[in-house]
């Protein structure tokens, strides 16, 4: 096991996160694949998985399709070996979510981010820092979507966040506010039709 940070963090997440979160740009060109810094021993990945994630990170900067293929292969191997409820599987799926987001396939990216939120909630519990970070990442990704996609995909996020107490409730509040702003600006004319659980 390694105690070093394997990849760059997804951003600084502190108590001020909701007040001034920097949105992730949708459909951006391939960049380094960010994965949260590993903070506690239960969250570390084996050296082999860390090496494979590093290879995916390197590939993403030059060939996003190849990086996605490597991530799919790694996901299949880790899931078969460890099961879906293992932290290594969740780490690989976090990377897959981000890679899909980079492609601009917003609906698929939202589905992956929500899957990761649910996996963290099941593995760690709804109040654990890993679950909190997963909710915040999903929210930030959603908020950065173009208005029509944000409005169209809000329902699934609202439903998933309702399952996660605490941070999920804050995310729902923030989403409702953003949807209201989209509606007022005319960017999300159908925002009024989206309802939260």
Secondary structure, 3 states (H helix, E strand, C coil): CCCCCCCCCCCCCCCCHHHHCCCCCCCCCCCCCCCCCCCCHHHCCCHHHHHHHHHHHHHHCCCHHHHHHHHHHHHHHHHHHHCCCCHHHHHHHHHHHHHHHHHCCHHHHHHHHHHHHHHHHHHHCCCCHHHHHHHHHHHHHHHCCCHHHHHHHHHHHHHHHHHCCCHHHHHHHHHHHHHHHHHHHCCCCCHHHCCCC
